[in-house]
Amino acid sequence: MKPQAGDKVRVKSSDGEYEGILMPRPEIFEKGFLVLKLENGYNIGIDEKKVSKVDVLEQYGKPEQGHRERKHDPSLPTISILSFGGTISSKVDYRTGGTYADYTAEDFVQMMPELESVANLRARKVMGIMSEDMSPEEWEAMAKAIHAELNEKEVAGVVVTQGTDTLHFSTAAISFALRNLSKPVVFTAAQRSIDRGSSDAFMNLLCAVHAAKGGIVEVMTCMHGSLDDDSCLLIRGTKVRKMHTSRRDAFRPINELPLARVFPDGKIEVLNQNHRKRSSGAVSVSGQFSRDVGLLYAYPGMDPDILDFFLEKKYGGVVIAATALGHLPVTNERNSLIPKLKKLRDGGIPVFITTQTVYGRVHPYVYTNLRKLSIGAGCTFCEDMLPEVAYIKLCWILAQHKDVEKVRELMPTNIAGEITTRSDVESFLY
C-alpha cells in the first residue's frame, strides 16, 4: 500500500526508525525528502535515499462534516454567497497542515446558526485561488458569476468571499464591470483563519449578509470597523484600500466617508448618502479587462529607461503612482522622465498620474513641473483616484475602447464613484 499524506507511518532509514504522520511536502522544500510529523508535534525531514521501508500503520480519513437539515423560510430574502478562495472559505486540517473544506451554505449555517434567521442562503464555490494570484482572467470570471446571480429573481443580494490581499482590486474591477446595478454586492473576507477562536470571519460574514439584504446598492466591502467585534464598515469598492497587513480593521475608506456601519444585530447606520437604492431593472455586465496595462511606482533616482519596457511591449497604457500632487523627476536632464514620457505619448501609449499618498488629489497645473508633465508630455491627471483603482479602470476601459483619445477622456471621468469632486476633511484617516 503506497503511503499517502495524512497516513500514520513507520519509516525505517539508515539513521533510525520513526513513527508519525506523513505530511504533504511543501512546494518550497527540496525534492527527495519525506516530511514526518512526530508525536511530539515537531516535523522532521528524512532523506529518501536513506529510507529502506515505509509501513502504513493507519490510513488517513478526510474529516467528515455533518450537516443538519437547512429549511427554507419564505418570509426571508435569499442571499447568494459566491466563494473565490481565501481564508474565509476554508480551514486547516491540522493533521496534514492542508486545507480540506470549501464551505457551502450548510457549513456556514452550521457554524453560524444565527444566519438562518437573517436570510435563506445559496452558496457556490466559483474558484479557489490565493488573491495575490488573481489576474484579469479571474476578474472576468468573477464578473460573469456575480452578474448571473444578480439576475436571478429570487436573489436579493450577493455576498462575495475571497482573500484580503487584493480584495480592493477585485471590488474595483466589479464596480466597473457591473452596469445598472439594482441589488447590493458585498465583498467580505477574513484576516484570521475561520477555525480560530479569534477569527474575524464570523462577524464579517454576518454583517455582509445583513448588508446584502439592505437598501444600499453598491459594490462594497464589509470588514471590521475596529479591533473589536462591534461593527463592520461598508466601503465603496472604488474607495477602499487595505491599509495594514494583519489588523482586523485593515480596510479603510480613502477620500470618502464609509457608506455605512453595520452591526451584528442587523442595524445599518448610514454614514454617506451618496449611494444607489434598490431597483427592479436587470443588471448588465461589461466584464472584459485588458492585460496590457502597467502600474509604476515612482521613486527618487529612478532610471527613465524603465519606461522603454512599456513601449517595447506595446502596452495599452501606464498608470504612475507619483509623489504628492503628481510630481515626477523632470528638471534634472540626467534623470528627467520627460523625453521617455513623450515617446510613450507619440507611440500611442497614454500615461495617467495618481498619487502615492493615496489621500488627496493630483493637480496638473499648480507647479511648473506639473505643467511640464500635463501640457508638455501629455500625461493625464486622475483627480483623487487611487493608483490601484486607476490601474483596474484602465484595464477595463482598454478592453472596451481602442481609441487613445477616448481612453484619455474616460479615465478622469467618474464612472463608479472612483472620483469625488470635493474632498471631505472628515474622511482623512477615518
Secondary structure, DSSP 4 states (H G I P E B T S, - for coil): ----TT-EEEEEETTEEEEEEEEPPPTTSPSSEEEEE-TTS-EEEEEGGGEEEEEEEE---PPP---------TTS-EEEEEE--SGGGEEEETTTTEEEEE--HHHHHHH-GGGGGT-EEEEEE-----GGG--HHHHHHHHHHHHHHHTSTTEEEEEEE--STTHHHHHHHHHHHEES--S-EEEE--SS-TTSTT-SHHHHHHHHHHHHTSS-BSEEEEEESSSSTT-EEEEETTSEEE-SSS-TT-EEE-SS--SEEE-TTS-EEE-----B----SPPEE-----S-EEEEE--TT--GGGGHHHHHTT-SEEEEEEBTTTB-S-SSTTT-SHHHHHHHHHTT--EEEEETT-SS---SSSSHHHHIIIIIS-PEE-TT--HHHHHHHHHHHHHH---HHHHHHHTTS-SSS---SS--GGGTT-
